[in-house]
């Protein structure tokens, strides 16, 4: 899932929602 959040905005959106990646917060709705 590490590479998913970098390429996939959807995966990143879920991570940001949970607050797992505070330094890499990408606006992915």
C-alpha positions as CSV (number, residue, x, y, z in Angstrom):
1,X,0.0,0.0,0.0
2,X,3.1,2.2,0.3
3,X,3.3,2.7,-3.5
4,X,-0.4,2.9,-3.8
5,X,-0.8,6.1,-1.9
6,X,1.9,7.8,-4.0
7,X,0.4,7.0,-7.3
8,X,-3.3,6.5,-6.4
9,X,-5.0,9.5,-5.0
10,X,-7.8,7.3,-3.6
11,X,-5.5,5.3,-1.4
12,X,-3.8,8.5,-0.2
13,X,-7.2,10.0,0.6
14,X,-7.9,7.1,3.0
15,X,-4.5,7.4,4.6
16,X,-4.8,11.2,5.1
17,X,-8.3,10.7,6.5
18,X,-6.9,8.4,9.2
19,X,-3.9,10.7,9.8
20,X,-1.3,8.1,9.1
21,X,0.7,10.2,6.7
22,X,0.9,13.6,8.3
23,X,3.9,14.7,6.2
24,X,2.5,13.5,2.9
25,X,-1.0,14.9,2.8
26,X,-2.2,14.9,-0.8
27,X,-5.6,16.4,-1.6
28,X,-7.3,13.3,-2.9
29,X,-11.1,13.2,-2.7
